[in-house]
Structures are given as C-alpha cells and as structure tokens.
Amino acid sequence: MIQVIHGKKGSGKTKKILDMANAAIKEYKGDVIFVDDDNRYMFDLRHEVRFVNAGEYGSDSPEMFFGILCGMLSQNFDISIIFVDAFLKLIKTDIENAEVFFSRLEKLAVKHNVKFVLSVNVDDAVAPEFLKKYFI
C-alpha cells in the first residue's frame, strides 16, 4: 500500500510524517524505516525507527531511488513500513514524471507486503490524477 502526504511547502507535511513514523513502532511488528534527503530530522525520531539519509547515496533519478528502496528490502525481510520525506528531492524530477515510479512502487509494496508513506510537495490543484488515489 502507498499513502501520500501532500501539500505546499510549509504546510506541515514533515511534522505529520515524523509523527506517523514515531507512532508506527507501536502499530507495526516489523521494522520501521524513515528515509530523508539529509540528517536534519534524525533526532526527531524515536530510536526504534531506522533512519536512512538517502542523500548520501547519490540518487539522481526515480530509477536510482527505486533501487535504493529495493536494496533495503533485499537486505531486511522484516521491514513493515517505509516513510519517505522530501520525496521529490530524492527522485530529482517533477511529480508529473513519476507515474511509472508509483506503478513500480505499488507492485513492490504488494510483493513484499510493505507499506510506503511519502511526503510530496504538491498543491492539490495541480496534482496529477495518478497521484490523487494515494492521498491521505
């Protein structure tokens, strides 16, 4: 399953995704992962949440970021949920160009029984149709 926290810059997406990640350790039996583009929020997470600074791995396309996620899942079969903050910064493209990524991510989520929660800096009025079905 995929869920998208959406809104304009400064609308509280990061606070919401941090709160969700901290709450998830009580809800999910497996590992909880939080992926960001830098270390800025590392200390806002409970110690049980595994923090990953994906900005350190040189991702410069949706394909590379998808590879990072696949690598996480290939190394740890206990992952239950992955939170991704600053999604567009990590895939380095506009949301309009991410439809294939979401299609592949949905298949990955089903195959590995993993939930993905992404924060996406997009205004509701201009959000592409493929993305709206994931809005929470």
Steps between C-alpha positions, in 0.01 A plus 500: 500500500611855426385814676597855410508794737459798270494877509697811426835575660449600862166323539618263775575186296829427676351535847219265402730235352733516803203453734376207289842335504532534877150357549565213257740321735202413720276399209733290282679183605781535245764765450403862444725694262515878448674624184595864452731702278719621791552452877288797608223298670701203624463598865125563471442127459480241775809280520300196381445662159783423257610828340654499151656808341444411135667824398833331575449245221496734200149424378433722200199334339183309585670179385795546736275574795289196418823298507580634846159387625542157338842469662351568843234234448749246365715533810225509762195277471355643823413846364131580550483866406724755330444873544655729238527873567602748228404251231543735203848601618599134505372411154619830349210540260156657489204304630350490150794278397457254789202294384715201399680520835170479690386207289821311578485601868146366528611162362798497738273577797268211416779252427684569827197589714647841582318827547650821360410846630646789298488874553465679169522874452208545261200729502169315483385715209787392274553144625491242219207257500718189555621649830161593645400140572780481759409823687430477872 
